[in-house]
Amino acid sequence: MDRGTLLDNDLFEYRTCGCAIGITRELRNTRGDSEGTRLLAIAIKRAAEARCHDARVAVVLSDASGKPTYSTADTADDMDVVLFYTLDPLDIDTKQTTFVRCGENVTTALGALYKLDVAGPSEVEAISTADEHPSEAVSGLPFGNNGSATISQLLLETSDLNEVNALLCNLVGFQIDCECSTGALPVEHAFSWQSFIDDQKGDKGVVSTRGNWYKTMEYHVLHTGGFVRLCTHRGRSYWNAQNESGHVTPDWKLHFSTHLDDVGKAWDILAALFMEMKAEIGLKAVLHKKGTEQGDRWSEVQRGRELTVYIFVFNVTYRDYLQGLFPEMDHQLYLGPEMEVYGPPFWYSFILEAERRLASGGVRSEGVADGDLGLPGCTYASLRNEAFVDGIYPPNNRGWNAVNHHNPFLEVIFFLRMREVALLRSTAQSSQS
């Protein structure tokens, strides 16, 4: 599968651009390293598949003459996308040529894959390897081993999904304080959806909770810009800091997709879980200014982002932000790296419990938002980094991580994928019995 043949193939449209910095660096670092080259190609393939859902992707790496040095497929016959990389030996003019099979989505795909980048095989290896060698991939992740057998072996040998769930929950070691008996805010709760329908602008007060957490959490709610927000003071500090940076700092979010008529039901579920798990920053849901879901204003572009949970990621520009301006609130406004205490175990637990409660509550999903990364085995949750690109909110066709920041959810995605594999295996065995 050489570049000249692809250029002459009328079934594909193509665009050539400069190669992204991350891939250029990895092409240089893996030159002459067959295993490193293979891992890089797999990493690029995974990144492209994440941006073009359901597309069949091939990656070709070549030398300066255009002669392939590694390809993930033998031919382009069954491919929707082919990414062809040509490495300049002087590292001056390394190119990416994107070939997309002709069709109605060709322009969108070409835009989404423009200067595609990955952090390199070291970060993506755990996810890409899981498909081929699951037992090797798990043992290298930071959650570690479990007694005499590795976590990976236990997961692969366990056929019962309930046992898999119990094993993973024991592995992450995070407990949820279930304070709402129904798994959702009751109607009479100060932060319930009904309270906003009855009185949007009224003062809802402050809800404090601690449970098994290391500190007392204080939550309040806001109604701004067509959204209802549940947040902490640190959350408001975080949003202000992002705004003052011009929205170029990491802005990772979990989106939860719901039918507009089910937004209120989903809010009561996620707000309860958010406070039960002592989450930081904030949760928001779309709300019509007259107190009903804004079906007349919520565009198709935003479908799948009806509810948002914010993920704190430290940036050096946040150091000492707002400290000293309100001395009595310094501890509540602090945005130091310690706030990344909400790590993979927390988010893995949050996502699974949210999915379980939303499904049990009969909430309907509207599907993964265009431009988001769907999470393995999830009906409602997706991931996106909405840091601005070229000075604007990232268009959907730029994908789920337009500025190519480090993905803080790699371990979360890995364990969700392992659970999905167990679920598929369990389902297959049940159908055969």
LUMVODREN-738507 format. One line per field, with one value per residue (C-alpha): chain; y, z, x; residue in one letter; residue number from 1. Coordinates in steps of 0.25 Angstrom, whole numbers, always signed. Last residue first. Layout:
<atoms>
ch	A, ...
yy	Y, ...
zz	Z, ...
xx	X, ...
aa	a, ...
i	NUM, ...
</atoms>
This chain:
<atoms>
ch	A, A, A, A, A, A, A, A, A, A, A, A, A, A, A, A, A, A, A, A, A, A, A, A, A, A, A, A, A, A, A, A, A, A, A, A, A, A, A, A, A, A, A, A, A, A, A, A, A, A, A, A, A, A, A, A, A, A, A, A, A, A, A, A, A, A, A, A, A, A, A, A, A, A, A, A, A, A, A, A, A, A, A, A, A, A, A, A, A, A, A, A, A, A, A, A, A, A, A, A, A, A, A, A, A, A, A, A, A, A, A, A, A, A, A, A, A, A, A, A, A, A, A, A, A, A, A, A, A, A, A, A, A, A, A, A, A, A, A, A, A, A, A, A, A, A, A, A, A, A, A, A, A, A, A, A, A, A, A, A, A, A, A, A, A, A, A, A, A, A, A, A, A, A, A, A, A, A, A, A, A, A, A, A, A, A, A, A, A, A, A, A, A, A, A, A, A, A, A, A, A, A, A, A, A, A, A, A, A, A, A, A, A, A, A, A, A, A, A, A, A, A, A, A, A, A, A, A, A, A, A, A, A, A, A, A, A, A, A, A, A, A, A, A, A, A, A, A, A, A, A, A, A, A, A, A, A, A, A, A, A, A, A, A, A, A, A, A, A, A, A, A, A, A, A, A, A, A, A, A, A, A, A, A, A, A, A, A, A, A, A, A, A, A, A, A, A, A, A, A, A, A, A, A, A, A, A, A, A, A, A, A, A, A, A, A, A, A, A, A, A, A, A, A, A, A, A, A, A, A, A, A, A, A, A, A, A, A, A, A, A, A, A, A, A, A, A, A, A, A, A, A, A, A, A, A, A, A, A, A, A, A, A, A, A, A, A, A, A, A, A, A, A, A, A, A, A, A, A, A, A, A, A, A, A, A, A, A, A, A, A, A, A, A, A, A, A, A, A, A, A, A, A, A, A, A, A, A, A, A, A, A, A, A, A, A, A, A, A, A, A, A, A, A, A, A, A, A, A, A, A, A, A
yy	-89, -83, -69, -69, -71, -60, -50, -54, -51, -38, -34, -38, -30, -18, -19, -19, -7, +1, -3, +3, +15, +19, +16, +26, +36, +47, +49, +58, +70, +68, +82, +76, +65, +60, +62, +74, +72, +75, +90, +93, +106, +117, +123, +114, +102, +105, +95, +86, +73, +62, +49, +41, +35, +31, +17, +12, -1, +6, +21, +29, +40, +53, +60, +57, +54, +39, +35, +42, +33, +30, +31, +19, +21, +8, +12, +25, +18, +8, +18, +27, +16, +12, +26, +30, +17, +19, +33, +31, +20, +28, +41, +51, +54, +63, +74, +73, +79, +93, +100, +107, +114, +107, +107, +122, +126, +133, +140, +146, +152, +145, +133, +136, +127, +123, +113, +113, +116, +103, +95, +85, +76, +76, +69, +75, +67, +71, +69, +70, +68, +57, +67, +80, +81, +77, +90, +92, +105, +99, +87, +96, +87, +94, +105, +118, +120, +106, +97, +90, +82, +85, +78, +84, +86, +75, +62, +57, +43, +45, +60, +56, +43, +52, +62, +51, +45, +57, +63, +51, +52, +66, +64, +53, +61, +65, +51, +49, +48, +50, +58, +56, +68, +71, +86, +86, +101, +109, +115, +129, +127, +137, +128, +115, +122, +127, +113, +107, +118, +115, +100, +103, +110, +96, +94, +90, +97, +99, +104, +114, +124, +124, +117, +114, +103, +102, +91, +90, +78, +74, +67, +54, +47, +36, +44, +58, +66, +81, +86, +102, +110, +109, +124, +127, +129, +117, +116, +105, +98, +100, +93, +82, +79, +76, +85, +88, +74, +72, +65, +54, +55, +41, +28, +24, +23, +36, +36, +25, +28, +22, +14, +14, +3, +3, -12, -16, -10, -17, -30, -29, -24, -36, -46, -40, -42, -57, -62, -60, -65, -52, -43, -51, -52, -37, -34, -42, -55, -57, -45, -35, -27, -12, +0, +7, +0, -10, -23, -19, -19, -32, -40, -33, -36, -32, -23, -18, -15, -3, +3, +0, +5, +18, +26, +20, +19, +34, +46, +45, +55, +57, +68, +69, +56, +63, +72, +61, +53, +64, +67, +52, +50, +49, +40, +37, +28, +37, +38, +46, +50, +53, +60, +61, +73, +78, +65, +64, +50, +54, +43, +41, +37, +31, +31, +22, +24, +16, +3, -10, -9, +0, -12, -20, -13, -8, -3, -2, +3, +7, +13, +28, +32, +39, +26, +21, +19, +14, +14, +7, +11, +5, +16, +13, +26, +35, +43, +31, +22, +32, +32, +17, +16, +26, +17, +5, +11, +16, +2, -4, +6, +3, -11, -9, +0, +6, +20, +19, +33, +40, +35, +38, +53, +55, +48, +58, +70, +68, +65, +76, +74, +66, +64, +53, +48, +33, +24, +31, +23, +30, +37, +23, +16, +27, +26, +11, +0
zz	+110, +98, +100, +114, +109, +99, +110, +120, +109, +105, +119, +122, +110, +115, +129, +122, +114, +126, +133, +121, +120, +134, +133, +121, +127, +129, +114, +112, +103, +88, +85, +78, +89, +86, +71, +62, +55, +67, +67, +78, +85, +79, +79, +69, +78, +92, +103, +102, +105, +103, +110, +108, +118, +115, +109, +114, +111, +107, +107, +95, +92, +88, +75, +72, +85, +89, +88, +92, +104, +111, +127, +132, +146, +146, +134, +140, +153, +147, +137, +149, +158, +146, +143, +158, +161, +149, +153, +167, +164, +153, +161, +169, +178, +166, +176, +182, +169, +174, +171, +185, +186, +198, +206, +203, +207, +220, +213, +202, +192, +199, +189, +177, +168, +176, +165, +154, +143, +146, +141, +150, +144, +151, +143, +141, +140, +129, +126, +113, +105, +96, +86, +86, +71, +69, +76, +89, +87, +85, +94, +105, +116, +124, +135, +126, +124, +119, +127, +122, +133, +141, +150, +158, +163, +174, +176, +190, +185, +191, +186, +172, +173, +178, +167, +156, +160, +162, +149, +141, +145, +141, +128, +124, +114, +107, +105, +112, +108, +120, +117, +125, +124, +122, +121, +120, +119, +106, +111, +110, +123, +130, +127, +132, +145, +146, +144, +154, +165, +163, +165, +177, +183, +181, +170, +165, +153, +145, +131, +122, +124, +139, +150, +162, +172, +185, +191, +203, +206, +219, +219, +218, +212, +219, +221, +220, +215, +215, +206, +205, +202, +191, +189, +179, +164, +158, +167, +165, +153, +160, +173, +164, +159, +173, +180, +193, +194, +195, +181, +186, +181, +174, +178, +184, +198, +197, +205, +198, +203, +192, +194, +186, +187, +172, +173, +181, +172, +160, +167, +171, +157, +151, +161, +156, +142, +144, +134, +143, +136, +129, +140, +150, +140, +138, +153, +155, +164, +177, +184, +175, +166, +163, +161, +154, +141, +137, +141, +133, +119, +119, +123, +112, +100, +87, +91, +104, +96, +90, +104, +111, +99, +98, +108, +104, +90, +88, +93, +80, +69, +57, +48, +42, +45, +49, +37, +27, +34, +33, +19, +15, +23, +10, +3, -3, +5, +13, +10, +20, +16, +28, +25, +31, +25, +34, +42, +33, +30, +26, +30, +22, +29, +22, +29, +22, +25, +21, +19, +12, -1, +5, +5, +14, +27, +40, +31, +35, +27, +15, +3, +2, -2, +12, +19, +22, +33, +28, +37, +34, +39, +38, +43, +53, +60, +53, +65, +73, +61, +58, +72, +72, +58, +63, +75, +67, +58, +69, +75, +62, +61, +75, +72, +59, +65, +53, +55, +68, +73, +60, +57, +72, +71, +58, +64, +76, +67, +58, +43, +33, +24, +12, +8, +1, -5, -8, -17, -29, -25, -32, -19, -12, -22, -21, -6, -5, +0
xx	-105, -99, -106, -101, -87, -88, -93, -82, -72, -78, -79, -64, -59, -67, -61, -47, -51, -56, -43, -35, -43, -41, -26, -25, -34, -24, -23, -10, -14, -16, -22, -34, -37, -51, -51, -48, -61, -69, -64, -54, -59, -50, -37, -30, -34, -41, -40, -52, -46, -57, -62, -75, -85, -99, -99, -85, -78, -66, -66, -71, -61, -68, -68, -83, -89, -91, -106, -119, -120, -133, -134, -142, -137, -130, -122, -118, -114, -105, -99, -96, -90, -81, -76, -74, -66, -57, -56, -51, -42, -36, -32, -40, -28, -25, -27, -13, -8, -13, -25, -29, -42, -48, -35, -33, -47, -43, -32, -41, -31, -19, -20, -28, -19, -7, -3, -14, -5, +3, -9, -16, -27, -41, -52, -65, -78, -87, -102, -109, -97, -102, -108, -100, -99, -113, -117, -123, -132, -146, -144, -140, -144, -155, -154, -156, -141, -140, -130, -118, -111, -98, -89, -77, -63, -61, -68, -72, -77, -90, -91, -88, -97, -109, -107, -105, -119, -127, -121, -124, -139, -139, -132, -142, -151, -138, -134, -121, -106, -96, -84, -71, -62, -47, -44, -29, -23, -26, -39, -34, -26, -35, -47, -40, -37, -51, -56, -46, -50, -65, -62, -54, -66, -73, -83, -97, -100, -114, -112, -119, -108, -107, -115, -106, -106, -98, -89, -80, -71, -66, -52, -45, -57, -65, -78, -75, -87, -91, -103, -103, -115, -125, -127, -138, -135, -142, -153, -163, -157, -143, -148, -154, -140, -136, -126, -134, -138, -154, -154, -145, -131, -127, -122, -135, -130, -122, -109, -102, -88, -80, -67, -54, -45, -41, -38, -49, -59, -52, -53, -67, -71, -63, -70, -84, -80, -77, -67, -54, -41, -38, -41, -33, -21, -21, -22, -9, -10, -3, -9, -16, -7, -5, -15, -3, -4, +6, -1, -13, -6, +1, -12, -20, -10, -17, -28, -22, -9, -16, -20, -7, +1, -6, +3, +17, +12, +13, +4, -4, -6, -15, -11, -25, -32, -45, -45, -43, -54, -64, -61, -62, -75, -85, -76, -62, -53, -43, -28, -20, -6, +3, +16, +30, +37, +48, +52, +65, +61, +47, +37, +25, +13, +0, -13, -23, -38, -50, -42, -47, -39, -27, -18, -8, -13, -6, +6, +21, +33, +25, +34, +30, +44, +46, +43, +28, +18, +4, -8, -21, -35, -48, -58, -68, -66, -56, -49, -47, -43, -32, -26, -27, -20, -9, -6, -6, +4, +13, +13, +17, +29, +33, +34, +41, +52, +60, +53, +45, +50, +48, +34, +31, +36, +28, +16, +16, +19, +7, +11, +10, -2, -7, -21, -28, -41, -42, -49, -42, -29, -17, -12, -14, -5, +6, +6, +9, +0
aa	s, q, s, s, q, a, t, s, r, l, l, a, v, e, r, m, r, l, f, f, i, v, e, l, f, p, n, h, h, n, v, a, n, w, g, r, n, n, p, p, y, i, g, d, v, f, a, e, n, r, l, s, a, y, t, c, g, p, l, g, l, d, g, d, a, v, g, e, s, r, v, g, g, s, a, l, r, r, e, a, e, l, i, f, s, y, w, f, p, p, g, y, v, e, m, e, p, g, l, y, l, q, h, d, m, e, p, f, l, g, q, l, y, d, r, y, t, v, n, f, v, f, i, y, v, t, l, e, r, g, r, q, v, e, s, w, r, d, g, q, e, t, g, k, k, h, l, v, a, k, l, g, i, e, a, k, m, e, m, f, l, a, a, l, i, d, w, a, k, g, v, d, d, l, h, t, s, f, h, l, k, w, d, p, t, v, h, g, s, e, n, q, a, n, w, y, s, r, g, r, h, t, c, l, r, v, f, g, g, t, h, l, v, h, y, e, m, t, k, y, w, n, g, r, t, s, v, v, g, k, d, g, k, q, d, d, i, f, s, q, w, s, f, a, h, e, v, p, l, a, g, t, s, c, e, c, d, i, q, f, g, v, l, n, c, l, l, a, n, v, e, n, l, d, s, t, e, l, l, l, q, s, i, t, a, s, g, n, n, g, f, p, l, g, s, v, a, e, s, p, h, e, d, a, t, s, i, a, e, v, e, s, p, g, a, v, d, l, k, y, l, a, g, l, a, t, t, v, n, e, g, c, r, v, f, t, t, q, k, t, d, i, d, l, p, d, l, t, y, f, l, v, v, d, m, d, d, a, t, d, a, t, s, y, t, p, k, g, s, a, d, s, l, v, v, a, v, r, a, d, h, c, r, a, e, a, a, r, k, i, a, i, a, l, l, r, t, g, e, s, d, g, r, t, n, r, l, e, r, t, i, g, i, a, c, g, c, t, r, y, e, f, l, d, n, d, l, l, t, g, r, d, m
i	433, 432, 431, 430, 429, 428, 427, 426, 425, 424, 423, 422, 421, 420, 419, 418, 417, 416, 415, 414, 413, 412, 411, 410, 409, 408, 407, 406, 405, 404, 403, 402, 401, 400, 399, 398, 397, 396, 395, 394, 393, 392, 391, 390, 389, 388, 387, 386, 385, 384, 383, 382, 381, 380, 379, 378, 377, 376, 375, 374, 373, 372, 371, 370, 369, 368, 367, 366, 365, 364, 363, 362, 361, 360, 359, 358, 357, 356, 355, 354, 353, 352, 351, 350, 349, 348, 347, 346, 345, 344, 343, 342, 341, 340, 339, 338, 337, 336, 335, 334, 333, 332, 331, 330, 329, 328, 327, 326, 325, 324, 323, 322, 321, 320, 319, 318, 317, 316, 315, 314, 313, 312, 311, 310, 309, 308, 307, 306, 305, 304, 303, 302, 301, 300, 299, 298, 297, 296, 295, 294, 293, 292, 291, 290, 289, 288, 287, 286, 285, 284, 283, 282, 281, 280, 279, 278, 277, 276, 275, 274, 273, 272, 271, 270, 269, 268, 267, 266, 265, 264, 263, 262, 261, 260, 259, 258, 257, 256, 255, 254, 253, 252, 251, 250, 249, 248, 247, 246, 245, 244, 243, 242, 241, 240, 239, 238, 237, 236, 235, 234, 233, 232, 231, 230, 229, 228, 227, 226, 225, 224, 223, 222, 221, 220, 219, 218, 217, 216, 215, 214, 213, 212, 211, 210, 209, 208, 207, 206, 205, 204, 203, 202, 201, 200, 199, 198, 197, 196, 195, 194, 193, 192, 191, 190, 189, 188, 187, 186, 185, 184, 183, 182, 181, 180, 179, 178, 177, 176, 175, 174, 173, 172, 171, 170, 169, 168, 167, 166, 165, 164, 163, 162, 161, 160, 159, 158, 157, 156, 155, 154, 153, 152, 151, 150, 149, 148, 147, 146, 145, 144, 143, 142, 141, 140, 139, 138, 137, 136, 135, 134, 133, 132, 131, 130, 129, 128, 127, 126, 125, 124, 123, 122, 121, 120, 119, 118, 117, 116, 115, 114, 113, 112, 111, 110, 109, 108, 107, 106, 105, 104, 103, 102, 101, 100, 99, 98, 97, 96, 95, 94, 93, 92, 91, 90, 89, 88, 87, 86, 85, 84, 83, 82, 81, 80, 79, 78, 77, 76, 75, 74, 73, 72, 71, 70, 69, 68, 67, 66, 65, 64, 63, 62, 61, 60, 59, 58, 57, 56, 55, 54, 53, 52, 51, 50, 49, 48, 47, 46, 45, 44, 43, 42, 41, 40, 39, 38, 37, 36, 35, 34, 33, 32, 31, 30, 29, 28, 27, 26, 25, 24, 23, 22, 21, 20, 19, 18, 17, 16, 15, 14, 13, 12, 11, 10, 9, 8, 7, 6, 5, 4, 3, 2, 1
</atoms>
